[in-house]
Amino acid sequence: MLFNNIPYMLPINVAQHAQDAQQQGERMSEPNLVKVKLKKGSWEIEISCPEDKVKQVVENVLAGMESTSVEMPKVISERKQQPRGSATCKGLIEELWAENWFTTERSLADVHEELSRRGYNYDRTAVSHSLTDLVRENILTRTGTMRAYRYIQKRPFDVKA
């Protein structure tokens, strides 16, 4: 039998091995049954076998683990790390402010559309709350009436801060 293109001949499934032995007339007596847990790397195996065969079964299992050990390739993320705080809705709007995107008046719909265009699909209420927070922090100011506010930068982005 092949396991991931590696010859595999050792009976690692001890429960199946015991069942086969029982069918062949080699009954395992319950009082002499021994349970052993093995941990090797990311593998964890529990073995139940007769007391007089523990050494042989453990050696077979360990040999089987060594012959079938396939190192999993480590996946290294190539995704660009976002600066802390920029993944939040407020952080993204602050990035728009840093890019001088708010030099002209923008509506809630404009801000929501720009974030969606950049791949960030926030709910309109989240965008609205973040814009309100930035107004309270004196970064943006808003003009207009309720439900028709237009947002513009109150002060330019300061590179030193």
C-alpha positions in Angstrom: 0.0 0.0 0.0 1.2 3.6 -0.7 0.7 6.5 1.6 1.5 9.8 -0.1 3.7 7.9 -2.6 5.7 6.3 0.3 5.6 2.5 0.8 3.6 1.8 3.9 3.5 -1.7 5.3 3.4 -1.3 9.1 0.0 -1.8 10.9 -0.3 1.6 12.6 -4.1 1.2 13.1 -3.7 -1.0 16.2 -7.4 -1.4 16.7 -7.8 -2.9 13.2 -4.8 -5.1 13.9 -6.3 -6.3 17.1 -9.6 -7.0 15.4 -7.8 -9.0 12.7 -6.0 -11.0 15.3 -9.2 -11.8 17.1 -10.8 -13.0 13.9 -7.8 -15.3 13.4 -8.2 -16.9 16.8 -5.5 -14.9 18.7 -7.9 -13.4 21.3 -6.4 -10.6 23.4 -7.3 -10.9 27.0 -8.7 -7.8 28.6 -6.7 -8.0 31.9 -3.4 -8.0 30.0 -4.3 -5.1 27.7 -1.9 -2.1 27.9 -2.6 1.4 26.6 0.3 3.6 25.6 0.3 7.2 24.3 3.1 8.3 22.0 3.9 11.8 21.0 6.4 12.6 18.3 6.5 16.0 16.7 2.9 16.9 15.6 1.9 13.2 15.8 0.0 11.7 18.8 -0.9 8.0 18.8 -2.6 5.9 21.3 -1.8 2.2 21.2 -3.7 -0.7 22.9 -1.9 -4.0 22.8 -1.1 -7.1 24.9 1.4 -6.6 27.7 3.9 -9.0 26.2 3.9 -7.2 22.8 4.3 -3.6 23.9 7.9 -3.2 22.9 7.4 -4.7 19.5 4.3 -2.6 18.7 5.9 0.6 19.9 9.0 0.0 17.8 6.9 -0.8 14.8 4.8 2.4 15.2 7.9 4.5 15.7 9.6 3.0 12.7 6.4 3.6 10.7 6.3 7.2 11.8 9.9 7.8 10.7 9.4 6.1 7.3 6.2 8.1 6.6 7.3 11.4 8.1 6.8 14.1 5.5 7.7 17.6 6.4 4.9 20.0 5.7 6.2 23.0 3.9 6.1 26.2 6.0 3.8 28.7 4.4 5.2 32.2 4.5 2.7 34.9 4.0 3.6 37.2 1.2 0.8 39.6 2.2 2.0 43.0 3.0 1.8 43.7 6.7 -0.7 46.5 7.5 0.6 49.1 10.0 -1.1 48.9 13.3 -4.5 50.5 13.4 -4.9 50.8 9.7 -7.1 47.8 9.3 -9.9 49.5 11.3 -12.4 51.6 9.6 -11.2 54.7 11.4 -7.6 53.9 10.6 -8.4 53.5 6.9 -10.2 56.9 6.9 -7.2 58.4 8.6 -5.1 57.0 5.7 -7.4 58.8 3.3 -6.9 62.0 5.3 -3.1 61.4 5.2 -3.3 61.1 1.4 -5.1 64.5 1.3 -8.2 62.8 0.0 -10.4 65.1 2.1 -9.1 68.3 0.6 -12.4 68.5 -1.2 -15.8 67.9 0.5 -16.8 64.2 0.5 -20.1 62.6 1.4 -20.6 59.5 3.5 -21.4 57.7 0.2 -18.1 58.9 -1.3 -16.1 57.7 1.6 -17.9 54.3 1.7 -17.4 53.9 -2.1 -13.7 54.7 -1.8 -13.1 52.2 1.0 -15.0 49.6 -1.0 -12.9 50.4 -4.1 -9.8 49.7 -2.0 -11.2 46.3 -0.9 -12.5 47.2 2.5 -16.3 46.5 2.8 -17.4 48.2 5.9 -21.0 48.9 6.8 -22.1 52.4 6.2 -22.9 52.9 9.9 -19.3 51.9 10.8 -18.0 54.5 8.3 -20.4 57.1 9.7 -19.3 56.4 13.3 -15.6 56.6 12.3 -16.2 59.9 10.4 -18.0 61.3 13.5 -15.0 60.2 15.7 -12.6 62.1 13.4 -14.9 65.2 13.6 -14.7 65.0 17.4 -10.9 64.7 17.2 -10.8 67.9 15.1 -9.2 66.1 12.1 -12.3 66.5 9.9 -15.2 68.9 9.9 -18.6 68.5 8.5 -21.0 70.8 6.8 -24.6 70.4 5.8 -27.6 68.9 7.5 -28.3 65.6 9.2 -28.2 62.7 6.7 -26.6 65.0 4.1 -23.2 65.9 5.8 -20.2 66.6 3.7 -16.8 66.0 5.3 -13.6 68.0 4.7 -10.3 68.1 6.5 -10.1 70.7 9.3 -6.4 70.6 9.3 -3.8 69.1 6.9 -2.1 65.9 7.8 1.0 66.5 9.9 3.9 64.2 8.9 5.7 64.8 12.2 2.9 63.6 14.4 
